[in-house]
Amino acid sequence: MKVLDLECCNSHVFEGWFASEEDFLSQRERSLIECPICGTAIVTKKLSAPRLSLARLASEGPAPQETVAVAGVEQSLQAAWMSLARRVLASTDDVGERFAEEARKMHYGESKERGIRGQASRAEAESLLDEGISVMQLPLPEALKGRLQ
């Protein structure tokens, strides 16, 4: 089993587990690997080393510690984003393509207010905003919509 550090075109870093290098390449070619943060299938393998030369790093000064701190902050932000996305999925109803219609029904009192999510075109979203209906674009990765292991 190979654990690879991956990065999407939006600079989100995550891990992937593969049977082999060939398995990774095959899955990437078939767009089976998705970023868990933004859902893009444009993913590259980051360089990784199984061993660090600590003597060399120590002679280079404090930069490695700064890098670790920034990486820790980035990981915390990604974890917070995933937590928020899971809460949105758990607390809203997916109305799919009927999003604009359902939002209007709630706004005009034709149906009970509740949290909804779905798809709307840019024109539909702008029309809702013009009517005073608050909407927000929130891209949710497909991987979160199914079971995570």
N, C-alpha and C positions, 0 to 999 in steps of 0.2 A: 504494500500500500504506500503510495506517495502522497505526501501532504505538500501542496504547492501554495505559495503566496501569489494571489491573483490581484489584478487591478483593472477596473473598467475605464472606459474613455472619460469618465467624469471624476477620475482620481479616487474612487472609493476602493479601499483595500479590504480583501477578505481571503479566507482559506478555501481550498477545494481539495477533496480527497479522491484520488484516482488509482486504478489498478496499476497503471504504467504511464509513461510519457506518451506512448501511442494512444492510450485511452483518452488522455487529456486532449491531444490534438484532434482526435476523431470527434469527440464531443463538441469541441470548439468549432470545428468545421460545419457541424450540423446545427449550430446555434442552440445547443442544449445547455450551455452554461450561461447563467444570468446573474447579474449583480443583485445581491439581496437588498440593496438600498434603493437603486433606481430602476432595476429591471432590464437594463440594456444587456445585449448579448455581445457587445464589443468588449472583449476581455483579453488581456495579455498576462503572461506569466512574468512575475517579478523575479529579479535575480535573488537568489538566497544561497547562503553558505551554511554547511552543516557545523562549521567550527569557526570561532572568531579568534584572531590573534590578539589577545588582550595586551600583550607587551607593546605591540605596535600602536594600538588604540590609546594606551596611556601616554605614549610619547607625543601624540597629536594634540593633547590638551582637552579642554572641557566640552568640545563639540559633541562627542557621543552622548553625554548626559542630556544636552539640550535636545538632541534628536529623539531620545527616548521620551522626554517630557512631551514634545510635540506629538509624537506617535500615540502616547497615552491619551492626550486630549482628543485627538482624532478618533481613536477607538471609543472613547466615552461619548462623543457626539454621535457616532454611528449607532452605538447601543441605545442612546436616548431616542434617536430617530426610529429605530426598529420598535422600541417600546411604544412610542406614540402611534406608529402605523398599526400595530397590533390592537391598541385601544380603540382606534378609529374603526377598525374592522369589527371589533367585538361590540361596539356600541351604536352602530348604524345599520340601516337596512339597505341592501343593494337593490336599487330600482332599475339598474341598467340604463337602457336607452330612453327610458321614461323620466329621466331626471328632471328636465325642465318642466314637464307637465306636473309631476308630483310636487315640485317646489312651488309652483304657482297655486296648486290646490291648497297647500298648507298656508301660504301667504294670504290668500283670500278667504280663509276659513272654511273651505269646502272639505277639508280632511284634517284629522288630528295632527298637531305638530309633533315631529319626531326627527331624529337624526337620520339623514339619508345620504347615500353616495351613489354615483353612477357616471354615465358619460353624457357630455353635452358638447356641442360644437362651439367654436369661439363665438359665432353669431348668437347662438342660444344663450351663452353665458353673459354676453354683453347686453342682450335684451332683458335678461333677468335683473341685472344690475341697474339698468335704466328704469325698471319697474320698482326699484327699491328692495329687491330681494337679494340678501347677502349670500354670495357663493364664493367658494375658494377652490382653486385648482390644487389638488394634492395627489401627485403621482404615487400610486401604490404598486410595488412590485408584484407580479403574478405569483411569485414564490410564496408570498405571505397569504395569498388567498386559499391555498391548499394546506395540507398538513405539513408541518415542519418536523424534521427528524433530528 
